[in-house]
Amino acid sequence: MKKSSLLFTAELPRLSDLGEELLLIYDEVLPKKSPAFKKWMKQFSLSYAVRAGEQLKSVDQFPAHISKIVQLCENTSSRRLTLVVAGGGSVGDFGGFVASILKRGVKLVQMPSTWLSAIDSAHGGKTALNVGSAKNQIGTFYPADKIVLVKSLLIAQPEARAFEGFGELLKISWIAGGPLWSKFAKEFEVSSATLWKYLASSVAAKNKVVAQDPEEKSGHRHILNLGHTMGHVLESYYKLPHGVAINYGLDFALRWSVEKKIMSAAEYEKIQRAPVAGYLLSPLRDDLLQTKPSLLKDFRRLLLSDKKKTKSETLRFVFLKKPGHCVIREVTVDEVLMEVCRQKEEELNG
């Protein structure tokens, strides 16, 4: 699988640095929120606005989108055309999929506009569409030729978006361990400036994992799902932002790792004492793990719909032994639900 080149830049790039014939696919809110982006996008002779969100990735809506895009590109050359995709995760998934099939594949530049996409989803080459309520059921592995990380575009987001990006940054710092975690662990503040400071290191850490399992054949890439099993359940059940839900999921995974004796109590305490751990969210503290029958029933349904299932009621769960050392174990859905109850009981008993 080809390797994406990375461009870190303070301001929006020159069009000549992106390709010969260009089509811009962009989140329609960007020109409304950023005068600089509005001025920049006017340089493109071909552009296509989309509304971000899971509906954009609906396979039912895709024929109308691709028909319009094909018409826009009818006078372009497949050899010279480059799709420039500016937006968050859903826009990146959609634009990447378009690039992978348009004219049997054209060059792709990803320009993430959210911290979540800049840290995580823009990297690794996955594209996807949804089928009904089932997310990411259709897709391709199609790494961008270039990923452009624009400081002015990312810093312009509300600071609340930085906290959402923190969950994915914390995740990759635990997966990587080493200098990334040892430096990040000492941070007392989570802000856009903090995320930009660690962006290059976090992207390099994710790319190191992806390079060992680019198309998810060996299973090694699954460690990138640390915190995601319970995170996805909480995201769906409570309608939480993805990064916030992953933050909660990391706490759940950490506690279960100790219970399974995969992580030592001493290692757990060491992580908890790190200044940056003050930003780790606890689903117990925020009462998200109520052990009511109705909640457990809904959690079971959401776990059974998880695309990472290995058998009918078995899934792969990522535990943490210590930063830099993940352990993947097969667990049953019932075991996950029993751990929800155990953690809640432990909290109640103090």
Stockholm file with secondary structure:
# STOCKHOLM 1.0

chainA/1-350         MKKSSLLFTAELPRLSDLGEELLLIYDEVLPKKSPAFKKWMKQFSLSYAVRAGEQLKSVDQFPAHISKIVQLCENTSSRRLTLVVAGGGSVGDFGGFVASILKRGVKLVQMPSTWLSAIDSAHGGKTALNVGSAKNQIGTFYPADKIVLVKSLLIAQPEARAFEGFGELLKISWIAGGPLWSKFAKEFEVSSATLWKYLASSVAAKNKVVAQDPEEKSGHRHILNLGHTMGHVLESYYKLPHGVAINYGLDFALRWSVEKKIMSAAEYEKIQRAPVAGYLLSPLRDDLLQTKPSLLKDFRRLLLSDKKKTKSETLRFVFLKKPGHCVIREVTVDEVLMEVCRQKEEELNG
#=GR chainA/1-350 SS CCCCEEEEESSCCCGGGTCSEEEEEEETTHHHHCHHHHHHHTTCSEEEEECCSGGGGBTTTHHHHHHHHHHHTTTSCTTTEEEEEEESHHHHHHHHHHHHHGGGCCEEEEEECSHHIIIIITSSCBCCEEETTEEEEECCBCCCSEEEEEHHHHHTSCHHHHHHHHHHHHHHHHHHCHHHHHHHTTCCCCSHHHHHHHHHHHHHHHHHHHHHSTTSSSSGGGGGGTTHHHHHHHHHHHTCCHHHHHHHHHHHHHHHHHHTTSSCHHHHHHHHHSGGGGGCCCTTTTTCCCCCHHHHHHHHHHHHTCTTEEETTEEEEEEEEETTEEEEEEEEHHHHHHHHHHHHHHHHTC
#=GC SS_cons         CCCCEEEEESSCCCGGGTCSEEEEEEETTHHHHCHHHHHHHTTCSEEEEECCSGGGGBTTTHHHHHHHHHHHTTTSCTTTEEEEEEESHHHHHHHHHHHHHGGGCCEEEEEECSHHIIIIITSSCBCCEEETTEEEEECCBCCCSEEEEEHHHHHTSCHHHHHHHHHHHHHHHHHHCHHHHHHHTTCCCCSHHHHHHHHHHHHHHHHHHHHHSTTSSSSGGGGGGTTHHHHHHHHHHHTCCHHHHHHHHHHHHHHHHHHTTSSCHHHHHHHHHSGGGGGCCCTTTTTCCCCCHHHHHHHHHHHHTCTTEEETTEEEEEEEEETTEEEEEEEEHHHHHHHHHHHHHHHHTC
//
